[in-house]
Amino acid sequence: MGGNIEIRSLIPLPLFIKSLKVLRNRFLMFLEQITTLDGKSLINWEDLKFRPYSQSMALVFIPSWFKYIKTHSLLPNSYSLPPELQTSSAHNFKGIFITHPSFDNNIKGWTTFWVDRFNSPYFRKIIKKDTIKKKIYVQHFLLSRQNNLTFFDPCHGCVLNNHQNGDCIFIIPHTDLVLIPKNTITQATVRPRMSFDLRDLFQQARFLFQFNRRLISFYQDSIFVKQHNNIITRYIDFSESRNDLLRIQQQLSDTSTLTFYTDGSLIDNGSESCSMSFGFAQACDLSPKVLFTSTCQHWPSSYRPESLAILTAIIIVSPINADVMIYTDSQSAIDTWLQFRSTNFDPHLRSIFKLRSNHIVWNQINEIVTSLNLKLQLIYVKAHSGDPWNEFIDSKCSEVHNNNNSSIITLLTDNMKNIHYILNWNNIEVEQSPRKFISQTSKVRGFEEFFNLARNVKYRRTNIDWKSTFEVLSGDDPSNITTFKSSRKKAEKLKFLMEELPTIEQIKKSLPDIYDNWLCPVCSDVIEDFNHIWSCICHVNILQKID
């Protein structure tokens, strides 16, 4: 984005020259980049992390040039700009990514919504999502300030619901709701509190409301393409965890000998509370001790967090030709690493996609090792064997499962050198072998059609181990061979399962004129249906011989 007031015009020349490198690294040039959407106030330095032109840098310290503007260019005791520095309202969100509640999950987050009738924003908590009618039910919360913290308290009646008693609950279009970043809300107490610049949040809600109703014109600036010079921003999407990695990278920038202990943890696999965490600890006495933990999502397995732990450990290495030693308790990760090493770190693209899972993670590991020419060693250490560093990182990764504010690592796939296209399913990048995924998807769809047949309604009411059932149906025949004999055998088993043996009652459905009054051809006493086969008095001797 551009602007009319240059930052260099607001600070002394010596300070500008001193700050030039920092400003360039953060892609900052104009005052409009660090003001609210209405152009009347300066934003907090910490909130720059929500602007795309500063997401690649860790916002640790407030720079001197920003302090100077804050001290000399604002109205006394406020963040407001004087009239001569105020700019016109924005015609877009200045690059801020506005997130709306999604109907693809049941996450009940915090939102804000602008009410034009009262010229004010209101805070709401999502209490229900109607995925069919695409409606969001929200409850109004009141704000109160105590000790520089903003607390939320439920509203029990106000002007929004004509002061009626009870909870203030409304239905709001999801496109008008601004989802508040999860890591800014703290649930540590009974009363939720927030650490976020309310001014910027209010502006987002107001402009979203007005843009949606075309009350003010909306148009984008010309596209700005940012080069990913930092290997972390090249492969990892913006998050608090990425900022942590950037800080660690700065801390270890001059270190060429590193020893990491990595670990991954998976709990509650197969349930809604499934969680994957991972991390690393730097243990070499010649280098600063650092610790990093985070979480990941999709494709749950114990192997995935172990692989991501190795990726995040080597991605913070800056020097070329560095010696890196990684201790891991994942033999699968070591086997995959040896597979890459056997190709001299130049694997064929086909062999990468043949990996059983996590080919994106391991392709990025391979690219980092080759681009930095790392001398990497992976050493197996037995889990829970008493190794103090292994026990330490194991306990730290386990603690992350109970941290609701933990950030999630998401990999970027647009900047990989050798993989230019990634298979996606429901906007989720497929981290399985494509052949295996397509085969598994076909099986699931086939089972879904079979399971939902009207004739199978009784099976839907029963707890059945379908995996074992289909293994019995398939028998011992090799999966890569098809014969008429095995097909007939499987057809017979399916007829038993579906209760479609050629009984008189079954044949009547296709030939009612011929078999209209027929009874059981064996006992001639009652009608012959599937159940009668097993209860017919003439079949008792035969059934008794079945072992």
LINCOR-V546906 format. One record per backbone hydrogen bond with DSSP energy under -0.5 kcal/mol. NH is the residue of the N-H (numbers start at 1). CO is the residue of the C=O. E is the energy in kcal/mol with one decimal. If there is no record, write none. Layout:
# LINCOR-V546906
nh,co,e
NH,CO,E
NH,CO,E
This chain:
# LINCOR-V546906
nh,co,e
6,4,-0.6
7,29,-2.7
9,6,-1.1
10,7,-1.9
11,7,-0.5
16,12,-2.3
17,13,-2.6
18,14,-2.1
19,15,-1.8
20,16,-0.7
20,17,-0.7
23,19,-2.5
24,20,-2.3
25,21,-2.5
26,22,-1.7
27,24,-1.3
28,23,-2.7
31,5,-3.2
33,30,-1.2
34,31,-1.9
35,32,-0.9
36,41,-2.4
39,36,-1.8
42,79,-2.7
43,34,-2.2
47,44,-0.6
48,45,-1.6
49,46,-1.2
50,47,-1.4
51,48,-2.2
54,51,-2.0
55,52,-0.7
57,54,-1.3
60,58,-1.4
63,61,-0.6
67,63,-1.9
68,64,-2.2
69,65,-1.9
70,66,-2.4
71,67,-2.0
72,68,-2.9
73,69,-2.2
75,80,-2.8
78,75,-1.1
81,40,-3.0
82,73,-0.8
85,82,-2.0
86,82,-0.9
86,83,-0.6
87,39,-1.7
90,37,-2.5
96,93,-2.4
97,50,-0.6
98,96,-0.9
99,97,-0.5
105,102,-0.6
109,107,-0.9
111,124,-3.3
112,178,-1.5
113,122,-2.3
115,120,-2.8
116,114,-0.7
118,115,-0.8
119,115,-0.6
120,115,-1.8
122,113,-2.4
123,141,-0.7
124,111,-2.8
125,139,-2.3
126,109,-2.5
127,137,-2.7
128,137,-1.5
130,135,-2.9
131,129,-1.0
134,130,-1.1
135,130,-1.6
136,172,-0.8
137,128,-2.7
138,136,-0.5
138,170,-2.8
139,125,-2.5
140,168,-3.1
141,123,-2.6
142,153,-3.6
144,151,-1.7
146,149,-2.4
149,146,-1.6
150,194,-1.1
151,144,-3.1
151,149,-0.6
152,192,-2.5
153,142,-2.2
155,140,-2.3
161,158,-1.0
162,159,-1.0
163,158,-3.9
164,161,-1.3
166,156,-0.7
168,155,-1.5
169,167,-1.1
170,138,-2.6
172,136,-2.2
172,170,-0.5
176,173,-1.9
177,174,-0.8
178,112,-2.3
179,99,-3.3
179,177,-0.6
180,110,-2.7
184,181,-1.8
185,182,-1.4
186,193,-3.1
192,190,-0.7
193,186,-2.0
194,150,-2.1
195,184,-2.3
198,196,-0.7
201,197,-1.7
202,198,-3.0
203,199,-2.1
204,200,-2.0
205,201,-2.0
206,202,-2.4
207,203,-2.7
208,204,-2.2
209,205,-2.1
210,206,-2.3
211,207,-3.0
212,208,-2.5
213,209,-1.1
214,211,-1.2
215,210,-2.6
216,210,-0.8
219,91,-2.3
225,223,-0.6
226,224,-0.6
229,227,-1.3
234,230,-1.3
235,231,-1.2
236,232,-2.3
237,410,-3.1
243,239,-1.7
244,240,-2.1
245,241,-2.2
246,242,-2.2
247,243,-2.1
248,244,-2.3
249,245,-2.6
250,246,-2.0
251,247,-2.1
252,248,-2.0
253,250,-1.2
255,252,-1.8
256,254,-0.5
258,323,-2.7
260,325,-3.1
261,281,-2.2
262,260,-0.5
262,327,-2.4
263,279,-1.9
265,277,-3.2
267,275,-2.2
271,268,-1.7
274,271,-1.5
275,267,-1.9
276,296,-0.6
277,265,-2.4
278,294,-2.1
279,263,-1.9
280,292,-2.1
281,261,-1.7
282,290,-2.4
283,259,-3.5
283,281,-0.6
284,259,-0.7
287,284,-1.4
292,280,-2.3
294,278,-2.3
295,407,-1.3
296,276,-1.6
305,301,-0.9
306,302,-1.0
307,303,-2.0
308,304,-2.3
309,305,-2.0
310,306,-1.4
311,307,-2.1
312,308,-2.7
313,309,-1.4
314,310,-1.9
315,311,-1.7
316,312,-0.6
317,314,-1.2
321,372,-2.7
322,319,-0.8
323,256,-3.1
324,322,-0.7
324,375,-2.0
325,258,-2.3
326,377,-3.0
327,260,-3.1
328,326,-0.5
328,379,-2.4
331,329,-0.7
334,330,-1.5
335,331,-2.5
336,332,-2.1
337,333,-2.2
338,334,-2.5
339,335,-1.6
340,336,-1.8
341,337,-2.4
342,338,-1.9
343,339,-0.5
343,340,-1.1
344,341,-1.8
345,340,-2.0
346,343,-0.9
351,348,-0.7
352,348,-1.4
353,349,-1.8
354,350,-0.8
355,352,-1.4
358,431,-2.7
362,358,-2.0
363,359,-2.0
364,360,-2.1
365,361,-2.1
366,362,-2.1
367,363,-2.2
368,364,-2.5
369,365,-2.3
370,366,-2.1
371,367,-2.5
372,368,-2.1
373,369,-0.7
374,369,-1.7
375,322,-2.8
376,374,-1.2
377,324,-2.1
379,326,-3.1
379,377,-0.5
381,328,-2.1
385,382,-1.0
391,387,-2.6
392,388,-2.0
393,389,-2.3
394,390,-1.8
395,391,-2.0
396,392,-2.0
397,393,-2.1
398,394,-1.7
399,395,-1.7
400,396,-1.0
401,397,-0.6
401,398,-0.8
402,399,-1.3
403,400,-1.8
404,402,-0.8
406,403,-1.4
409,295,-2.9
412,235,-2.9
416,413,-0.8
420,418,-0.6
425,428,-2.6
428,425,-1.2
430,423,-3.1
431,429,-0.5
433,356,-1.1
437,433,-2.9
438,434,-2.7
439,435,-2.3
440,436,-2.6
441,437,-2.8
442,438,-2.2
443,439,-2.0
444,440,-2.4
445,441,-2.4
446,442,-2.2
447,443,-2.5
448,444,-2.5
449,445,-2.2
450,446,-2.2
451,447,-3.4
452,448,-1.7
453,450,-1.3
456,453,-1.6
457,454,-1.4
459,456,-0.8
460,456,-1.3
461,457,-0.6
462,459,-1.1
464,462,-1.1
466,464,-1.4
469,465,-1.9
470,466,-2.6
471,467,-1.5
472,468,-2.0
473,469,-2.0
474,470,-2.1
475,471,-1.6
477,474,-0.7
481,478,-1.2
487,483,-2.0
488,484,-2.4
489,485,-2.2
490,486,-2.3
491,487,-2.2
492,488,-2.1
493,489,-1.8
494,490,-2.3
495,491,-2.1
496,492,-1.9
497,493,-2.4
498,494,-2.9
499,495,-0.6
499,496,-0.8
500,495,-2.7
503,501,-3.0
505,528,-2.3
507,503,-2.4
508,504,-2.0
509,505,-0.6
509,506,-0.8
510,507,-1.3
511,507,-2.6
515,511,-1.9
516,512,-0.5
518,515,-1.0
520,526,-2.9
524,520,-2.1
529,527,-0.8
533,529,-1.0
533,530,-0.6
534,530,-0.6
534,531,-0.8
535,531,-1.0
536,532,-2.0
539,536,-1.8
540,537,-0.8
543,539,-2.5
544,540,-2.1
545,541,-0.8
545,542,-0.7
546,543,-1.0
